[in-house]
Amino acid sequence: MAKEYDLVILGGGTGGYVAAIRASQLGLKTAVVEKAKMGGTCLHNGCIPSKALLKSAEVYATIKKSETYGVVTSDIGIDFSRVQARKSSIVDQLHSGVQYLMKKGQIDVYEGNGRILGPSIFSPIPGTISVEMNNGEENEMLIPKNVIIATGSRPNTLPGLEVDGHYVMSSEEALRMEKLPKSIIIIGGGVIGVEWASMLSDFDVEVTILEYSQNIVPTEDEEISAELRKILKNKGIKIVTGAKVLAETLEKHESTVTIQAEKKEELNTYEAEKILVSVGRIGNVEGIGLENTEIVVTNNKIETNEYYQTKESHIYAIGDCIGGLQLAHVASHEGIIAVEHLAGQKTSPLDYTTVSKCIYTNPEVASIGLTESEALEKGFKVKKGKFSFKAIGKALINGNQDGFVKMITDEDTNDLLGVHIIGGHATDLIGEVALAKVLDATAWEIGKTIHPHPTLSEAIGEVALAVDGHALHG
């Protein structure tokens, strides 16, 4: 028997389940269809488990240099099975929390693969959802007034470098490693690639990054990219930029794998126990029935308007499957906007310049708004400040004085254009600047804000003063 809903959401990841909660708050009868586990990639194969591993690596790296804090230790080692167990425990706890939220919101969850049907006996327009249930029971038919597609993404691959789970891995297979390799080649120096490089290096793995662009994390401000490269090289990570990996040269041996990369017409061979392919993510748009609709898909991205409506106005799409900023917090906010729009609530399009981006290397990187080169390309007359963590007492106390804060403003209006941080707890510090951006604060107003001493947040106040040459400690 078909079941009717105000809203059915395809995908129970961060974007999907947050959208479901918001829909429930607005009184909409809501269902979520999830083929794996509620929480999606972020919870089970991405953000949360990787950051749990990163924390263990950070603790191990700190203990190795504990004598600099006056703490003498011995017999330091890694029990990677316990590292993985801690990661799994965190994931399980959060998974239970998401399941509780679904019950609390009286949101029905269907465990199976959902597919959009075209016009049928159930509805004269596309949108009925046929759910192939994981438990093998007969398909469920869901008839919604509205649909949100939140099917997320998966790791991209390179032709000839298909993942085998042993020699060649994506980030998902890497998360399930039972033991650490002695060495690894990471193909791709973007966000995920450098996070894995930092983590594995802190775990004493020999790491080589092969990046096609001239810079690692090429979407970040150039000064941030250069500083991160310097810090990672100081960790012992080998970084090769401008490297064109030749997938056809891949050779698998008994205990190692080799591959060649070309740089300025010079060919070099690289060898390690494992290869991690980290070349971005691709939207999950296949097998969900889009061909039964008028929805437009371009380069594996579903096209939407500013409120996330597809060409079928009652069907919305959010998160990684529409491209853009493939971040969990972005998917959540896109979901909220989509729900409020379909419910007839007053809502505004998302201003992506107010979105914070975070990289969880050691030390961390965080940014918001425009890079310096982007601001110049857009024709802004730039005024900027820069302040090093070396002048911040709390950074010295923490034993991590690497990095700096950079602030970019519009000289004509004093508007905040972008802020870029590399240093300890950068991903926490960016929150203050994100609020300042939303409230349209100027550097002067941030500089006049009293920041407690000693804290890392003092660097935010100092860089704001530095924009006009008034930094107090630099």
Secondary structure, 3 states (H helix, E strand, C coil): CCEEEEEEEECCEHHHHHHHHHHHHCCCCEEEEECCCCEHHHHHHCHHHHHHHHHHHHHHHHHHCHHHHCCCCCCCCCCHHHHHHHHHHHHHHHHHHHHHHHHHCCCEEEEEEEEECCCCCCCCCCCCEEEEECCCCCCEEEEEEEEEECCCEEECCCCCCCCCCCCEECHHHHHCCCCCCCEEEEECCCHHHHHHHHHHHHCCCEEEEEECCCCCCCCCCHHHHHHHHHHHHHCCCEEEECCEEEEEEEEECCCCEEEEEEECCEEEEEEECEEEECCCEEECCCCCCHHHCCCCEECCEECCCCCCECCCCCEEECHHHHCCCCCHHHHHHHHHHHHHHHCCCCCCCCCHHHCEEEECCCCEEEEEECCHHHHHHCCCCEEEEEEEHHHCHHHHHHCCCCCEEEEEEECCCCEEEEEEEEECCHHHHHHHHHHHHHCCCEHHHHHHCCCCCCCCCHHHHHHHHHCCCCCCCC
